Amino acid sequence: MDCDDAQSGYGQDLIKFLYCLRMLVRDTNAVIFITIPSHLFDDENIIKRILYSVDNAVRIESFTGSSKETNPVYSDYHGLFHITKLSALYTLVPFVPPSLDLAFKLRRKKFVIEKLHLPPELQESSEREQDDITAIPKTCGGFKKKDVDF
């Protein structure tokens, strides 16, 4: 038996477990929170089947050890929080959050999820100004490039 065969067997057992657990919990007032490290499964089909078998799924991307760790844009955050799947049980219209760009911070005793706000671009370059002016069509509303003030 190869490692791939053993891994797919474990994946199949996990999927079967999730379906049985879902059937047991469906009509109760219970919440089950399971964490699964996706890097342990090489097969994308197993991950897709796991996502299909759950009601809600999120993915956490840590900045530790990546190029984003030293990027000043992400200096206030410790990672990104991706909403992969939201449930639509007992609703006519599913909930869609106002922003899917989320990041998380680790505080002493808190795990804080916030909207990812990128800092404004404060530097103006001559290259940028030329791009904006040339993007205006010459016949836009009957005025020419020289008539436009920025």
N, C-alpha and C positions, 0 to 999 in steps of 0.2 A: 504494500500500500504506500503510495507516494504521499508527500506532504500536502500536495494539492488535493488529493482524494480525501485525506483526513480533514483538511480545512473546509472543503465543500460539505463534508458530512457534518462538521460542527455548525456550519452555516445553515444547513437544512434543519438540524435539530433546534437551532435558535429561532428560525422562522416558525417552526411547528409550535414551539413554546410560546412565542408571541401571539399566535392565533388562538391557542387554547386560553391563554391569560386574558386576551381581549374578550372572548366569549364569556368567561367567568365574571368579568368586571363590568360588562356592558350595562346591565340593569341595576347597578349599585351606585351609591354616592361615594365612590372611591377614586382616587387619583394614583396612578402608578408612574413613577419616574425612574427610567432606566437609562443608564449611560453605556454607550457602546463605542469603544475606540475603533473608528472605521479603518484605521491604518493596518489593523490586524487581518482584514479581509482583502485579498488581492482581486477577487472577482467582483466586478461592478454589478452583475446581476443579483448577487446576494444583497448588496447594499440597496438596490432598487426594490427588491422584494421586502426587505425590512422596512423601508420607508412606506411602502404600500400597506403594510400590515399595522401601522400605528396611526393614531389620530393626529398627533402633533409631533413635529420634529424640528429641532434647531441644530445648528452646527456652530461650534466655537473655533475660531482661528486665532491662535496665540501669536504674538509678535516675537516671542523668545526664539532667538537663533535665526531670525529671518532679516532681510534687508529693511523691512518696515520698522524694526526695533530702533534703528538709528535715524529714521526719517523724521525730521522736525514736525511734519504734518500730524503724525500720530504720537507726539511726545506725551500728551495727556492721558493716553489710553494704553491698555495692556493687550488688547486684541479686538477682533471683529466678531460680532454676533449676527449670524445669518439665520433668518427664518426660512426653513426648508419647506415645511408643510404646516398648514393650519386646518383644523377640523371645521366642518360645516354641518355638524349634527343638529337636528331639530331646528333648522333655520331655513327661511326662504332665500335670504341673501347672506352669503358668507361675509364674515368680517375681513376687511382689508385694512391693515394699519396705514396711517398717514405717511410713514417713512419706513423704508426697508433698510436704510443705511444706519445700522446700529453698531455701537462699539461698547466695550465694557472696561470698567476700571475695578481694580481690586483695592479695597480700603482695608483697614485693620480688621473690622468685623462685618464688612458689607461687600456684596458683589453688585455693583451699580451698572445698569444698562442704560445708555443714553443715546440720543440721536447723534450721529457723527456729523460734527460741524467742522468743515474745513476752514482754515483761516483765509481771510480775503487776500487777494493778490494786490499788494501795495506798490510794487514797483511797476512803473510804466516804462516801456522801451520804445524807441523810435520804430523798431521792427513791428511791434504790435499796432501802433497807430497807423502805419501804412497798410496793414492788412485790413483794418476796419474801414478805411476810406476807399480802398479798391474794391471792397465787397459791395458797394452801393452801385446799382446799375446807372448808366449814364442818362437814361431817359426815365428815371423813376419820378413820376409826377410832374414832369416838365422842367425840372431843375438840373443843373449840372454839378459836377464835383466841386467847382470853385464856389458855388452858392451855399454849400453846406458848412455850418460852423459847429465845431465840437468843443 
